[in-house]
Amino acid sequence: MGIDHDDLRLISAALAGDMQAFHGVVERWAGEIRIHCSVRGARGFMLDELVQDAFVTAWQRRAQCRSPQGFVAWLRAIARNQLAATMRRQLRETELDPAAAALAQRVVTEAENDECTVLPQLQRCVDELSPQLHDLITARYQLGEAVRSIAQRLGRSESWVKVSLFRTRAALRRCVEDAS
């Protein structure tokens, strides 16, 4: 989406502290920021939170935006940095085998550098999983559901969930490496 004269006027008013204008900015640019985060790996609840947080941060730090013309790039940078921080936090909180941790770190590094090579490959590999394994990976790593909760919901043991996650991560890692 390009920025036209009306957009610049709206952004300028929002940067000056006009809350109504900022609501207009959110309506105008939320879709683009959502796509920006989605392409970089955010899904579901995390995606919604990132978009909302990006706009809240932009409002709180609006005085730091140097010009209305650079607002959208600045907003994208806020969203990208928040996504990278979220991914780093999830990486710290999730036990991964060393190879899966290396792949996850590569994804985080790409998010920080505004690159997108591994994530599309990884998403394709996840999409090729069986419905049960897709649900398992999504629940654990995108929604942050606890292993115990997943086991109860699926009527399986925690050991089964852990082994299935381990095997699925290994399969995903091989799939991404084969595509590289």
N, C-alpha and C positions, 0 to 999 in steps of 0.2 A: 504494500500500500504506500502510495506516495503521500507527501504532505502538501496540501494546497493552502491557499491563503486563509480559508476559514479554519482549517486545522491549526495553523500558526496563531491565529487570533484566540482560539479556544485554549491552546497550550499556554500562550502568554498569560491569559487570565488565570488559568489554573496555577501557574508558577507564581503569580502574584498573590495567591492565597484565596482565590474565588472557589469555594467548595462546589458550587453548582457547575462551574466550568470544569472542575476536576471530575465530577460525575460524568460529564460529557466526554472527557478524555478516556475515562474507564470504558464507557460504552463503545467508543470509537476504536480503541486499541486492545481491548481485552482478548479478542479473537486472535489477533496477531501474536500477542505474548503467549497465549495458550499453545498455538502452533509452534512457536519458538521453543517452548519448554518440552512439548511433546516429541518433537524431532530429536531432542537431546535425551530422551528416555523417561521423562516424567509421565506417569499414568495415574488414572483414577483419582483417589483422594489426594495423593501427593501433588498431582497436576493442579487441582483446584486450589490447594493451599499455596502453591508456589505463585500462581497468578495473583491471588488475593494479596499475598505477602509482598509481591513486587510492587503493586500499586500502593499499599500502605507505606512501604519504605519510600517510594517516590514522593508521596505526599509529605512524609515526615522530613525528607531531605531535599525538598524542592528548591531550596535556596542554593543547593550545590550544583544544580543543573545550569550549565554555562549559557545555553541559548535555546530558544524554542525549536530552532532547526535541528538541534542535536538531541532533543528530548527522547525520541523513539529509540535511538541507538543507546542512550543512557539508560532507558527503561529496560531494554534487552540485556544490557550488561548487569543490571541489578538482578534480573531474573536468572541469568546464567550463573552469577555468583551464588545466589541462593540455592540453585539446583546443585552446584558443585559442593556447597557446604552440607546440604542434605545428604548427598551421596557419600561424602566423607564420614558423616555421622553414622549412617547406616552401615558403612563398611566397618567402622570401629565396633558397632554393636552386634555384628553378625559374625559368627564363627564360620570361617571358610577354610577349605584346604588350601595349601600354598598356591597351586595353579589357578584356582578360582579367584583367590585374593589378588593375584597378579592381573588377571583379566579385569576384575572389578576396579583395580587401581588404574588400569589403562583407560577404562570408561570415564573415571573421575578426571583424569588428566585431560582427556579430550573435551570434557564439559568445561573445564577451567580454561582451555585454550580455544574454545568455540569451534571445535572440530567435530565432525560427525562421520566416522568411518566404522567404528566397531558397533555402535548402537543399532544402526539399520541391519547389520549382519546378525547381531544378537536377537533382535526382534523377529527376524525371519526364522531363526532357529527355534525361538520360543513358540512362534505360531505353528511350527511343524510338530510340536509335541502332541501326545495324546491329550484328550480333554482332561483326564484326571491329573496328569503331570503338569499341564498348563495351569490348572487350578491350584495345584500345590505350590508351584513356583510363584505364581501371582500372589497367593495368600501370604506366603512367607516373606518375599522380598519386595513386593510392591505395596502391599497393605500392612506389612509388619506384624502379621498375626503370629502368635506364639506357637511353638511346636506342639505343646500340650493341647492348645485350643484346636489346632488343625486335626490332631489325632482324634480328639473327641468328636469333632464335626464329621470326620470321615469314617468313624467307627473302626479305627486302626490303632495299633500301638504307637507309642512315641518312637520306639526303635524303628518301626517300619517307616515312619515319616522321615526320621533322620537319614536312614539308609537310602530312601527314595530321593531325598534332596541331594545327598552326596552323589548318587549315580546320575541324577539329572544334571547337576552342575558339571560333572565330568563330560557328559554327552554334549551339553551346550558349549563347553570349552572346545571340544574336538570339532564341533560344527563350525564355530567361529574361526578356529585356526585353519580348517579346510577351506573356508571361504576367503581367507586372507591371501 
